[in-house]
Amino acid sequence: MLKLIFPFAQNSIIKGFTLIELMVSVSIVAILTAIAAPSFSDFIVEMRVDNEISRLQRLLLTARNHAITMQSPVTLCPLNEQNQCTSQWQDEIGVFIDSNDNKIYEPASNEVLIAMKDFAFEGDRLQYGLRRNRIKFAPTGRTTGWGSNGTLKYCPRNHNDHSRAIVISTSGRFYSSRDINGDGRDQIRNGGNIICR
């Protein structure tokens, strides 16, 4: 008679999952993932928009502070390949001293480039009025020129409910939009929702 002895089986309990327990566990994980995925996507968009608004506020603050510190007008605008200000705010944005006030960054004329901000996220829209092509800060820190006060709107692609804005006043101060009426969307000064056209 052959007797097999398994030393691990004498006073131990074999631990593990049965096939049914494994299937139930996988099903629970799949259900939780299906529930969480849409809200995770919204969370990612919200963080992207908040990050972009924060970067724009730092750029505005940099422009205003340099105008005051250097006692020279400072221009903030989207720049094209020829370093001209355009109204395409989702493109690269530059902050520079425009000594001859021609809305062109000219290094050959000893104009100083203070800061640059990369393109906005692919497909997102950044808008400052319909045709405004610059924000100019005077040595006093106030905004000057046509379109000096207004609303800089950031609208993520396919997520208009997550749009945010920065409201800029002629005093040179600015603040970001917030949810005034508790509907989960930011509003601008007049209480209206933020819409990019």
Backbone as JSON Lines, residues from 0, in Angstrom:
{"i":0,"aa":"M","n":[0.82,-1.16,0.0],"ca":[0.0,0.0,0.0],"c":[0.88,1.24,0.0]}
{"i":1,"aa":"L","n":[0.55,2.13,-0.89],"ca":[1.32,3.36,-1.05],"c":[0.56,4.49,-0.37]}
{"i":2,"aa":"K","n":[1.24,5.14,0.51],"ca":[0.6,6.25,1.22],"c":[1.36,7.52,0.89]}
{"i":3,"aa":"L","n":[0.64,8.5,0.33],"ca":[1.25,9.77,0.0],"c":[1.02,10.75,1.13]}
{"i":4,"aa":"I","n":[2.04,11.41,1.47],"ca":[1.93,12.4,2.53],"c":[2.33,13.76,1.94]}
{"i":5,"aa":"F","n":[1.43,14.71,2.09],"ca":[1.7,16.07,1.66],"c":[1.87,16.93,2.9]}
{"i":6,"aa":"P","n":[3.09,17.31,3.19],"ca":[3.34,18.03,4.44],"c":[2.59,19.37,4.51]}
{"i":7,"aa":"F","n":[2.34,20.0,3.39],"ca":[1.66,21.31,3.43],"c":[0.17,21.16,3.7]}
{"i":8,"aa":"A","n":[-0.39,19.96,3.54],"ca":[-1.83,19.78,3.68],"c":[-2.25,19.32,5.06]}
{"i":9,"aa":"Q","n":[-1.31,18.97,5.93],"ca":[-1.7,18.38,7.2],"c":[-2.38,19.38,8.13]}
{"i":10,"aa":"N","n":[-1.82,20.44,8.45],"ca":[-2.43,21.39,9.36],"c":[-2.56,22.77,8.72]}
{"i":11,"aa":"S","n":[-2.77,22.8,7.47],"ca":[-2.9,24.1,6.81],"c":[-4.17,24.12,5.97]}
{"i":12,"aa":"I","n":[-4.58,25.35,5.68],"ca":[-5.76,25.55,4.84],"c":[-5.26,26.12,3.52]}
{"i":13,"aa":"I","n":[-5.73,25.56,2.44],"ca":[-5.34,26.05,1.13],"c":[-6.14,27.31,0.86]}
{"i":14,"aa":"K","n":[-5.43,28.38,0.53],"ca":[-6.08,29.66,0.32],"c":[-6.1,29.96,-1.16]}
{"i":15,"aa":"G","n":[-7.2,30.6,-1.62],"ca":[-7.32,30.97,-3.02],"c":[-8.77,31.27,-3.36]}
{"i":16,"aa":"F","n":[-9.01,31.59,-4.61],"ca":[-10.35,31.9,-5.1],"c":[-10.9,30.72,-5.89]}
{"i":17,"aa":"T","n":[-12.16,30.52,-5.73],"ca":[-12.81,29.56,-6.62],"c":[-13.15,30.32,-7.89]}
{"i":18,"aa":"L","n":[-13.54,29.61,-8.91],"ca":[-13.88,30.24,-10.18],"c":[-15.07,31.19,-10.01]}
{"i":19,"aa":"I","n":[-16.03,30.83,-9.22],"ca":[-17.22,31.67,-9.0],"c":[-16.82,32.94,-8.26]}
{"i":20,"aa":"E","n":[-15.99,32.81,-7.24],"ca":[-15.55,34.0,-6.49],"c":[-14.77,34.95,-7.4]}
{"i":21,"aa":"L","n":[-13.93,34.41,-8.24],"ca":[-13.17,35.22,-9.18],"c":[-14.09,35.94,-10.16]}
{"i":22,"aa":"M","n":[-15.09,35.26,-10.68],"ca":[-16.03,35.88,-11.62],"c":[-16.83,37.0,-10.96]}
{"i":23,"aa":"V","n":[-17.24,36.8,-9.71],"ca":[-17.98,37.84,-8.98],"c":[-17.07,39.05,-8.77]}
{"i":24,"aa":"S","n":[-15.82,38.82,-8.37],"ca":[-14.88,39.93,-8.13],"c":[-14.62,40.72,-9.41]}
{"i":25,"aa":"V","n":[-14.4,40.03,-10.51],"ca":[-14.16,40.7,-11.79],"c":[-15.4,41.5,-12.21]}
{"i":26,"aa":"S","n":[-16.57,40.96,-11.99],"ca":[-17.82,41.66,-12.33],"c":[-17.97,42.94,-11.52]}
{"i":27,"aa":"I","n":[-17.67,42.89,-10.25],"ca":[-17.76,44.08,-9.39],"c":[-16.79,45.16,-9.86]}
{"i":28,"aa":"V","n":[-15.56,44.75,-10.16],"ca":[-14.57,45.71,-10.66],"c":[-15.02,46.32,-11.98]}
{"i":29,"aa":"A","n":[-15.59,45.53,-12.87],"ca":[-16.06,46.04,-14.17],"c":[-17.2,47.04,-13.98]}
{"i":30,"aa":"I","n":[-18.11,46.75,-13.08],"ca":[-19.24,47.67,-12.82],"c":[-18.73,48.98,-12.24]}
{"i":31,"aa":"L","n":[-17.84,48.92,-11.27],"ca":[-17.28,50.14,-10.67],"c":[-16.5,50.97,-11.69]}
{"i":32,"aa":"T","n":[-15.77,50.31,-12.57],"ca":[-15.02,51.02,-13.61],"c":[-15.98,51.7,-14.58]}
{"i":33,"aa":"A","n":[-17.05,51.03,-14.95],"ca":[-18.04,51.63,-15.87],"c":[-18.71,52.85,-15.25]}
{"i":34,"aa":"I","n":[-18.91,52.82,-13.95],"ca":[-19.52,53.95,-13.26],"c":[-18.53,55.1,-13.14]}
{"i":35,"aa":"A","n":[-17.27,54.81,-12.84],"ca":[-16.27,55.85,-12.56],"c":[-15.66,56.47,-13.81]}
{"i":36,"aa":"A","n":[-15.63,55.76,-14.93],"ca":[-14.94,56.26,-16.13],"c":[-15.45,57.6,-16.62]}
{"i":37,"aa":"P","n":[-16.76,57.83,-16.76],"ca":[-17.21,59.14,-17.24],"c":[-16.82,60.28,-16.3]}
{"i":38,"aa":"S","n":[-16.94,60.08,-14.99],"ca":[-16.58,61.14,-14.06],"c":[-15.07,61.36,-14.05]}
{"i":39,"aa":"F","n":[-14.3,60.33,-14.32],"ca":[-12.85,60.49,-14.41],"c":[-12.48,61.33,-15.63]}
{"i":40,"aa":"S","n":[-13.19,61.11,-16.74],"ca":[-12.96,61.91,-17.94],"c":[-13.27,63.38,-17.67]}
{"i":41,"aa":"D","n":[-14.38,63.67,-16.99],"ca":[-14.72,65.04,-16.62],"c":[-13.65,65.64,-15.71]}
{"i":42,"aa":"F","n":[-13.15,64.82,-14.79],"ca":[-12.11,65.28,-13.87],"c":[-10.85,65.69,-14.63]}
{"i":43,"aa":"I","n":[-10.46,64.91,-15.63],"ca":[-9.29,65.22,-16.44],"c":[-9.48,66.54,-17.18]}
{"i":44,"aa":"V","n":[-10.65,66.74,-17.79],"ca":[-10.94,67.98,-18.52],"c":[-10.91,69.16,-17.55]}
{"i":45,"aa":"E","n":[-11.53,68.99,-16.4],"ca":[-11.57,70.06,-15.4],"c":[-10.15,70.46,-14.97]}
{"i":46,"aa":"M","n":[-9.3,69.49,-14.74],"ca":[-7.92,69.78,-14.33],"c":[-7.15,70.48,-15.45]}
{"i":47,"aa":"R","n":[-7.4,70.07,-16.69],"ca":[-6.74,70.71,-17.84],"c":[-7.16,72.18,-17.94]}
{"i":48,"aa":"V","n":[-8.45,72.45,-17.79],"ca":[-8.95,73.82,-17.88],"c":[-8.41,74.65,-16.72]}
{"i":49,"aa":"D","n":[-8.44,74.12,-15.51],"ca":[-7.91,74.85,-14.35],"c":[-6.43,75.17,-14.52]}
{"i":50,"aa":"N","n":[-5.68,74.22,-15.06],"ca":[-4.26,74.43,-15.3],"c":[-4.04,75.54,-16.32]}
{"i":51,"aa":"E","n":[-4.82,75.55,-17.39],"ca":[-4.67,76.57,-18.43],"c":[-5.04,77.96,-17.9]}
{"i":52,"aa":"I","n":[-6.1,78.05,-17.11],"ca":[-6.51,79.32,-16.51],"c":[-5.42,79.82,-15.57]}
{"i":53,"aa":"S","n":[-4.84,78.93,-14.8],"ca":[-3.75,79.31,-13.89],"c":[-2.54,79.82,-14.66]}
{"i":54,"aa":"R","n":[-2.18,79.15,-15.76],"ca":[-1.05,79.6,-16.59],"c":[-1.32,80.98,-17.19]}
{"i":55,"aa":"L","n":[-2.56,81.22,-17.64],"ca":[-2.92,82.52,-18.21],"c":[-2.87,83.62,-17.14]}
{"i":56,"aa":"Q","n":[-3.32,83.31,-15.94],"ca":[-3.27,84.31,-14.87],"c":[-1.82,84.67,-14.53]}
{"i":57,"aa":"R","n":[-0.95,83.67,-14.5],"ca":[0.47,83.96,-14.23],"c":[1.07,84.81,-15.34]}
{"i":58,"aa":"L","n":[0.66,84.56,-16.59],"ca":[1.16,85.35,-17.71],"c":[0.67,86.8,-17.62]}
{"i":59,"aa":"L","n":[-0.59,86.99,-17.28],"ca":[-1.13,88.34,-17.1],"c":[-0.42,89.06,-15.96]}
{"i":60,"aa":"L","n":[-0.19,88.35,-14.88],"ca":[0.51,88.94,-13.73],"c":[1.94,89.31,-14.09]}
{"i":61,"aa":"T","n":[2.6,88.47,-14.85],"ca":[3.97,88.75,-15.31],"c":[3.98,90.01,-16.16]}
{"i":62,"aa":"A","n":[3.04,90.13,-17.09],"ca":[2.98,91.31,-17.97],"c":[2.74,92.57,-17.16]}
{"i":63,"aa":"R","n":[1.79,92.53,-16.25],"ca":[1.46,93.72,-15.45],"c":[2.63,94.12,-14.54]}
{"i":64,"aa":"N","n":[3.22,93.15,-13.88],"ca":[4.35,93.44,-12.98],"c":[5.55,94.02,-13.74]}
{"i":65,"aa":"H","n":[5.83,93.5,-14.92],"ca":[6.95,94.04,-15.71],"c":[6.66,95.47,-16.18]}
{"i":66,"aa":"A","n":[5.41,95.75,-16.53],"ca":[5.07,97.12,-16.93],"c":[5.32,98.1,-15.79]}
{"i":67,"aa":"I","n":[4.94,97.71,-14.59],"ca":[5.13,98.57,-13.42],"c":[6.61,98.68,-13.06]}
{"i":68,"aa":"T","n":[7.28,97.53,-13.0],"ca":[8.69,97.5,-12.6],"c":[9.59,98.21,-13.59]}
{"i":69,"aa":"M","n":[9.38,97.98,-14.88],"ca":[10.25,98.56,-15.91],"c":[9.78,99.94,-16.37]}
{"i":70,"aa":"Q","n":[8.62,100.37,-15.85],"ca":[8.04,101.66,-16.24],"c":[7.98,101.81,-17.75]}
{"i":71,"aa":"S","n":[7.45,100.76,-18.38],"ca":[7.35,100.72,-19.84],"c":[6.09,99.94,-20.21]}
{"i":72,"aa":"P","n":[5.38,100.34,-21.27],"ca":[4.2,99.57,-21.7],"c":[4.59,98.15,-22.09]}
{"i":73,"aa":"V","n":[3.79,97.18,-21.67],"ca":[4.04,95.78,-21.98],"c":[2.82,95.22,-22.7]}
{"i":74,"aa":"T","n":[3.07,94.5,-23.79],"ca":[2.01,93.9,-24.6],"c":[1.98,92.4,-24.38]}
{"i":75,"aa":"L","n":[0.76,91.87,-24.28],"ca":[0.53,90.44,-24.19],"c":[-0.39,90.1,-25.36]}
{"i":76,"aa":"C","n":[0.07,89.2,-26.24],"ca":[-0.76,88.87,-27.42],"c":[-0.31,87.54,-28.02]}
{"i":77,"aa":"P","n":[-1.21,86.92,-28.82],"ca":[-0.8,85.74,-29.58],"c":[0.06,86.18,-30.76]}
{"i":78,"aa":"L","n":[1.17,85.48,-30.95],"ca":[2.11,85.85,-32.01],"c":[2.09,84.83,-33.14]}
{"i":79,"aa":"N","n":[2.11,85.33,-34.38],"ca":[2.22,84.43,-35.53],"c":[3.7,84.22,-35.87]}
{"i":80,"aa":"E","n":[4.0,83.6,-37.01],"ca":[5.38,83.3,-37.41],"c":[6.2,84.56,-37.66]}
{"i":81,"aa":"Q","n":[5.54,85.67,-38.01],"ca":[6.24,86.94,-38.26],"c":[6.29,87.8,-37.0]}
{"i":82,"aa":"N","n":[5.97,87.22,-35.86],"ca":[5.96,87.92,-34.55],"c":[4.96,89.07,-34.5]}
{"i":83,"aa":"Q","n":[3.88,88.97,-35.26],"ca":[2.82,89.98,-35.22],"c":[1.7,89.5,-34.31]}
{"i":84,"aa":"C","n":[1.06,90.44,-33.61],"ca":[-0.09,90.1,-32.77],"c":[-1.26,89.71,-33.66]}
{"i":85,"aa":"T","n":[-1.94,88.62,-33.31],"ca":[-3.12,88.17,-34.03],"c":[-4.27,88.0,-33.04]}
{"i":86,"aa":"S","n":[-5.43,87.63,-33.54],"ca":[-6.56,87.36,-32.65],"c":[-6.77,85.86,-32.43]}
{"i":87,"aa":"Q","n":[-5.74,85.07,-32.74],"ca":[-5.79,83.61,-32.56],"c":[-5.22,83.25,-31.19]}
{"i":88,"aa":"W","n":[-6.0,83.46,-30.14],"ca":[-5.52,83.34,-28.77],"c":[-5.15,81.92,-28.37]}
{"i":89,"aa":"Q","n":[-5.6,80.9,-29.09],"ca":[-5.21,79.53,-28.74],"c":[-3.79,79.22,-29.18]}
{"i":90,"aa":"D","n":[-3.17,80.12,-29.99],"ca":[-1.79,79.93,-30.44],"c":[-0.82,80.37,-29.34]}
{"i":91,"aa":"E","n":[0.47,80.39,-29.68],"ca":[1.5,80.82,-28.75],"c":[1.26,82.28,-28.33]}
{"i":92,"aa":"I","n":[1.36,82.56,-27.04],"ca":[1.14,83.91,-26.54],"c":[2.45,84.46,-26.0]}
{"i":93,"aa":"G","n":[2.78,85.68,-26.42],"ca":[4.02,86.31,-25.99],"c":[3.75,87.55,-25.15]}
{"i":94,"aa":"V","n":[4.68,87.83,-24.25],"ca":[4.66,89.05,-23.45],"c":[5.96,89.78,-23.78]}
{"i":95,"aa":"F","n":[5.84,91.02,-24.26],"ca":[7.04,91.74,-24.68],"c":[6.85,93.25,-24.53]}
{"i":96,"aa":"I","n":[7.96,93.95,-24.53],"ca":[7.93,95.41,-24.51],"c":[7.86,95.86,-25.97]}
{"i":97,"aa":"D","n":[6.73,96.45,-26.33],"ca":[6.51,96.92,-27.7],"c":[6.82,98.42,-27.73]}
{"i":98,"aa":"S","n":[8.1,98.75,-27.82],"ca":[8.53,100.14,-27.66],"c":[7.95,101.09,-28.71]}
{"i":99,"aa":"N","n":[7.67,100.61,-29.92],"ca":[7.11,101.49,-30.94],"c":[5.6,101.29,-31.12]}
{"i":100,"aa":"D","n":[4.97,100.47,-30.26],"ca":[3.53,100.26,-30.21],"c":[2.92,99.85,-31.55]}
{"i":101,"aa":"N","n":[3.62,98.96,-32.29],"ca":[3.1,98.52,-33.59],"c":[2.55,97.09,-33.56]}
{"i":102,"aa":"K","n":[2.43,96.51,-32.39],"ca":[1.88,95.16,-32.21],"c":[2.72,94.09,-32.9]}
{"i":103,"aa":"I","n":[4.03,94.34,-32.97],"ca":[4.97,93.37,-33.55],"c":[6.16,93.27,-32.61]}
{"i":104,"aa":"Y","n":[6.53,92.03,-32.26],"ca":[7.73,91.83,-31.45],"c":[8.93,91.89,-32.4]}
{"i":105,"aa":"E","n":[9.8,92.9,-32.19],"ca":[10.96,93.12,-33.07],"c":[12.26,93.07,-32.26]}
{"i":106,"aa":"P","n":[12.89,91.9,-32.22],"ca":[14.16,91.8,-31.49],"c":[15.23,92.72,-32.07]}
{"i":107,"aa":"A","n":[15.18,92.98,-33.38],"ca":[16.17,93.86,-34.02],"c":[16.06,95.3,-33.5]}
{"i":108,"aa":"S","n":[14.89,95.66,-32.99],"ca":[14.69,97.01,-32.43],"c":[14.91,97.03,-30.92]}
{"i":109,"aa":"N","n":[15.59,96.01,-30.41],"ca":[15.89,95.87,-28.98],"c":[14.65,95.75,-28.11]}
{"i":110,"aa":"E","n":[13.56,95.21,-28.68],"ca":[12.38,94.93,-27.86],"c":[12.64,93.65,-27.08]}
{"i":111,"aa":"V","n":[12.2,93.65,-25.83],"ca":[12.5,92.56,-24.91],"c":[11.31,91.59,-24.84]}
{"i":112,"aa":"L","n":[11.61,90.32,-25.1],"ca":[10.61,89.26,-24.92],"c":[10.68,88.81,-23.47]}
{"i":113,"aa":"I","n":[9.6,88.98,-22.74],"ca":[9.58,88.7,-21.3],"c":[9.18,87.26,-21.02]}
{"i":114,"aa":"A","n":[8.13,86.78,-21.7],"ca":[7.64,85.42,-21.45],"c":[6.87,84.91,-22.67]}
{"i":115,"aa":"M","n":[6.75,83.6,-22.74],"ca":[5.96,82.94,-23.8],"c":[5.13,81.84,-23.15]}
{"i":116,"aa":"K","n":[3.95,81.62,-23.72],"ca":[3.09,80.51,-23.29],"c":[2.79,79.66,-24.52]}
{"i":117,"aa":"D","n":[2.88,78.35,-24.35],"ca":[2.65,77.4,-25.45],"c":[1.22,77.47,-25.96]}
{"i":118,"aa":"F","n":[1.01,76.72,-27.03],"ca":[-0.32,76.56,-27.62],"c":[-1.27,75.98,-26.58]}
{"i":119,"aa":"A","n":[-2.54,76.29,-26.71],"ca":[-3.56,75.67,-25.87],"c":[-3.7,74.2,-26.3]}
{"i":120,"aa":"F","n":[-4.35,73.41,-25.5],"ca":[-4.57,72.0,-25.8],"c":[-5.26,71.86,-27.15]}
{"i":121,"aa":"E","n":[-4.85,70.9,-27.94],"ca":[-5.37,70.68,-29.3],"c":[-6.9,70.67,-29.33]}
{"i":122,"aa":"G","n":[-7.48,71.57,-30.12],"ca":[-8.93,71.63,-30.29],"c":[-9.64,72.55,-29.31]}
{"i":123,"aa":"D","n":[-8.98,72.95,-28.23],"ca":[-9.6,73.87,-27.28],"c":[-9.56,75.28,-27.85]}
{"i":124,"aa":"R","n":[-10.47,76.14,-27.38],"ca":[-10.53,77.51,-27.88],"c":[-10.22,78.49,-26.75]}
{"i":125,"aa":"L","n":[-9.45,79.5,-27.08],"ca":[-9.16,80.61,-26.17],"c":[-9.55,81.87,-26.92]}
{"i":126,"aa":"Q","n":[-10.4,82.69,-26.32],"ca":[-10.96,83.83,-27.04],"c":[-10.97,85.07,-26.15]}
{"i":127,"aa":"Y","n":[-10.54,86.19,-26.73],"ca":[-10.59,87.48,-26.05],"c":[-11.36,88.43,-26.97]}
{"i":128,"aa":"G","n":[-12.65,88.56,-26.72],"ca":[-13.49,89.32,-27.64],"c":[-13.54,88.59,-28.97]}
{"i":129,"aa":"L","n":[-14.1,89.22,-29.96],"ca":[-14.17,88.56,-31.27],"c":[-12.96,88.87,-32.14]}
{"i":130,"aa":"R","n":[-12.4,90.08,-32.02],"ca":[-11.26,90.45,-32.88],"c":[-10.11,91.09,-32.09]}
{"i":131,"aa":"R","n":[-10.17,91.07,-30.8],"ca":[-9.12,91.72,-30.02],"c":[-7.82,90.94,-30.15]}
{"i":132,"aa":"N","n":[-6.73,91.68,-30.38],"ca":[-5.47,90.99,-30.64],"c":[-4.37,91.31,-29.64]}
{"i":133,"aa":"R","n":[-4.68,92.05,-28.58],"ca":[-3.65,92.24,-27.56],"c":[-4.26,92.79,-26.28]}
{"i":134,"aa":"I","n":[-3.5,92.62,-25.21],"ca":[-3.77,93.26,-23.93],"c":[-2.51,94.05,-23.62]}
{"i":135,"aa":"K","n":[-2.67,95.34,-23.4],"ca":[-1.51,96.2,-23.19],"c":[-1.59,96.82,-21.8]}
{"i":136,"aa":"F","n":[-0.5,96.65,-21.04],"ca":[-0.4,97.23,-19.7],"c":[0.48,98.47,-19.74]}
{"i":137,"aa":"A","n":[-0.02,99.55,-19.16],"ca":[0.73,100.81,-19.07],"c":[1.69,100.73,-17.88]}
{"i":138,"aa":"P","n":[2.64,101.67,-17.77],"ca":[3.57,101.67,-16.63],"c":[2.87,101.8,-15.27]}
{"i":139,"aa":"T","n":[1.64,102.24,-15.28],"ca":[0.87,102.33,-14.02],"c":[0.26,101.0,-13.62]}
{"i":140,"aa":"G","n":[0.28,100.02,-14.53],"ca":[-0.33,98.73,-14.27],"c":[-1.74,98.62,-14.82]}
{"i":141,"aa":"R","n":[-2.27,99.73,-15.32],"ca":[-3.6,99.74,-15.92],"c":[-3.52,99.21,-17.36]}
{"i":142,"aa":"T","n":[-4.65,98.7,-17.85],"ca":[-4.69,98.3,-19.25],"c":[-5.04,99.52,-20.08]}
{"i":143,"aa":"T","n":[-4.5,99.58,-21.28],"ca":[-4.73,100.74,-22.15],"c":[-5.07,100.29,-23.55]}
{"i":144,"aa":"G","n":[-5.65,101.19,-24.33],"ca":[-5.93,100.92,-25.74],"c":[-7.26,100.23,-25.94]}
{"i":145,"aa":"W","n":[-7.58,100.03,-27.22],"ca":[-8.84,99.38,-27.59],"c":[-8.85,97.95,-27.08]}
{"i":146,"aa":"G","n":[-9.94,97.57,-26.45],"ca":[-10.05,96.2,-25.95],"c":[-9.25,95.96,-24.69]}
{"i":147,"aa":"S","n":[-9.04,97.03,-23.92],"ca":[-8.19,96.88,-22.74],"c":[-8.88,96.12,-21.62]}
{"i":148,"aa":"N","n":[-10.18,96.22,-21.53],"ca":[-10.88,95.4,-20.55],"c":[-11.75,94.4,-21.3]}
{"i":149,"aa":"G","n":[-11.96,93.27,-20.7],"ca":[-12.75,92.25,-21.38],"c":[-12.65,90.92,-20.67]}
{"i":150,"aa":"T","n":[-13.1,89.88,-21.36],"ca":[-13.13,88.54,-20.79],"c":[-12.34,87.59,-21.69]}
{"i":151,"aa":"L","n":[-11.33,86.97,-21.12],"ca":[-10.52,85.97,-21.81],"c":[-11.15,84.61,-21.49]}
{"i":152,"aa":"K","n":[-11.76,83.98,-22.51],"ca":[-12.53,82.75,-22.3],"c":[-11.74,81.53,-22.77]}
{"i":153,"aa":"Y","n":[-11.8,80.47,-21.96],"ca":[-11.17,79.2,-22.33],"c":[-12.26,78.13,-22.4]}
{"i":154,"aa":"C","n":[-12.45,77.56,-23.59],"ca":[-13.5,76.56,-23.81],"c":[-12.86,75.26,-24.29]}
{"i":155,"aa":"P","n":[-12.91,74.2,-23.47],"ca":[-12.35,72.92,-23.9],"c":[-13.23,72.26,-24.98]}
{"i":156,"aa":"R","n":[-12.59,71.59,-25.91],"ca":[-13.29,70.93,-27.01],"c":[-14.28,69.89,-26.47]}
{"i":157,"aa":"N","n":[-15.5,69.93,-26.95],"ca":[-16.57,68.99,-26.6],"c":[-16.97,69.0,-25.13]}
{"i":158,"aa":"H","n":[-16.57,70.03,-24.39],"ca":[-16.91,70.12,-22.97],"c":[-17.22,71.57,-22.6]}
{"i":159,"aa":"N","n":[-18.17,72.19,-23.29],"ca":[-18.5,73.59,-23.01],"c":[-18.96,73.83,-21.58]}
{"i":160,"aa":"D","n":[-19.46,72.78,-20.93],"ca":[-19.9,72.93,-19.54],"c":[-18.73,73.13,-18.58]}
{"i":161,"aa":"H","n":[-17.5,72.93,-19.05],"ca":[-16.31,73.15,-18.22],"c":[-15.57,74.44,-18.59]}
{"i":162,"aa":"S","n":[-16.18,75.29,-19.4],"ca":[-15.53,76.53,-19.83],"c":[-15.29,77.45,-18.63]}
{"i":163,"aa":"R","n":[-14.16,78.17,-18.69],"ca":[-13.82,79.12,-17.64],"c":[-13.33,80.39,-18.3]}
{"i":164,"aa":"A","n":[-13.19,81.45,-17.5],"ca":[-12.78,82.74,-18.07],"c":[-11.98,83.53,-17.04]}
{"i":165,"aa":"I","n":[-11.27,84.52,-17.57],"ca":[-10.58,85.51,-16.74],"c":[-11.13,86.87,-17.15]}
{"i":166,"aa":"V","n":[-11.66,87.6,-16.19],"ca":[-12.22,88.92,-16.45],"c":[-11.14,89.95,-16.14]}
{"i":167,"aa":"I","n":[-10.85,90.81,-17.12],"ca":[-9.78,91.81,-17.0],"c":[-10.41,93.2,-16.98]}
{"i":168,"aa":"S","n":[-10.06,94.0,-15.98],"ca":[-10.62,95.35,-15.87],"c":[-9.59,96.38,-16.34]}
{"i":169,"aa":"T","n":[-10.05,97.61,-16.55],"ca":[-9.15,98.67,-17.0],"c":[-8.15,99.06,-15.92]}
{"i":170,"aa":"S","n":[-8.42,98.7,-14.67],"ca":[-7.46,98.98,-13.6],"c":[-6.25,98.05,-13.69]}
{"i":171,"aa":"G","n":[-6.33,97.03,-14.56],"ca":[-5.25,96.07,-14.72],"c":[-5.42,94.85,-13.84]}
{"i":172,"aa":"R","n":[-6.44,94.87,-13.03],"ca":[-6.71,93.71,-12.18],"c":[-7.54,92.7,-12.95]}
{"i":173,"aa":"F","n":[-7.48,91.46,-12.49],"ca":[-8.24,90.41,-13.17],"c":[-8.61,89.34,-12.15]}
{"i":174,"aa":"Y","n":[-9.63,88.61,-12.47],"ca":[-10.06,87.5,-11.62],"c":[-10.64,86.41,-12.5]}
{"i":175,"aa":"S","n":[-10.61,85.17,-11.99],"ca":[-11.16,84.07,-12.77],"c":[-12.64,83.9,-12.47]}
{"i":176,"aa":"S","n":[-13.34,83.36,-13.44],"ca":[-14.78,83.14,-13.3],"c":[-15.04,82.1,-12.22]}
{"i":177,"aa":"R","n":[-16.29,82.08,-11.76],"ca":[-16.67,81.07,-10.77],"c":[-18.14,80.73,-10.97]}
{"i":178,"aa":"D","n":[-18.56,79.67,-10.31],"ca":[-19.96,79.23,-10.39],"c":[-20.78,80.09,-9.43]}
{"i":179,"aa":"I","n":[-21.53,81.03,-9.97],"ca":[-22.3,81.97,-9.15],"c":[-23.63,81.37,-8.7]}
{"i":180,"aa":"N","n":[-24.3,80.65,-9.59],"ca":[-25.65,80.17,-9.27],"c":[-25.72,78.71,-8.84]}
{"i":181,"aa":"G","n":[-24.58,78.05,-8.67],"ca":[-24.57,76.69,-8.15],"c":[-24.99,75.61,-9.14]}
{"i":182,"aa":"D","n":[-24.95,75.9,-10.45],"ca":[-25.35,74.9,-11.45],"c":[-24.19,74.04,-11.93]}
{"i":183,"aa":"G","n":[-23.0,74.26,-11.38],"ca":[-21.84,73.47,-11.78],"c":[-21.06,74.06,-12.94]}
{"i":184,"aa":"R","n":[-21.5,75.19,-13.49],"ca":[-20.81,75.87,-14.59],"c":[-20.4,77.25,-14.13]}
{"i":185,"aa":"D","n":[-19.23,77.71,-14.6],"ca":[-18.79,79.06,-14.27],"c":[-19.61,80.09,-15.04]}
{"i":186,"aa":"Q","n":[-19.79,81.25,-14.43],"ca":[-20.47,82.36,-15.08],"c":[-19.55,83.57,-15.12]}
{"i":187,"aa":"I","n":[-19.85,84.52,-16.03],"ca":[-19.11,85.77,-16.09],"c":[-19.87,86.83,-15.29]}
{"i":188,"aa":"R","n":[-19.38,88.06,-15.35],"ca":[-19.93,89.14,-14.52],"c":[-21.44,89.27,-14.57]}
{"i":189,"aa":"N","n":[-22.02,89.19,-15.75],"ca":[-23.46,89.4,-15.89],"c":[-24.29,88.18,-15.51]}
{"i":190,"aa":"G","n":[-23.64,87.12,-15.06],"ca":[-24.35,85.9,-14.65],"c":[-24.57,84.9,-15.77]}
{"i":191,"aa":"G","n":[-24.16,85.27,-16.99],"ca":[-24.34,84.36,-18.13],"c":[-23.26,83.3,-18.18]}
{"i":192,"aa":"N","n":[-23.59,82.16,-18.78],"ca":[-22.61,81.09,-18.95],"c":[-21.54,81.51,-19.96]}
{"i":193,"aa":"I","n":[-20.38,80.91,-19.85],"ca":[-19.25,81.24,-20.72],"c":[-19.4,80.49,-22.03]}
{"i":194,"aa":"I","n":[-19.41,81.25,-23.13],"ca":[-19.58,80.65,-24.46],"c":[-18.51,81.21,-25.39]}
{"i":195,"aa":"C","n":[-17.78,80.32,-26.05],"ca":[-16.82,80.75,-27.07],"c":[-17.5,80.64,-28.42]}
{"i":196,"aa":"R","n":[-17.3,81.65,-29.26],"ca":[-17.92,81.65,-30.6],"c":[-16.89,81.36,-31.65]}
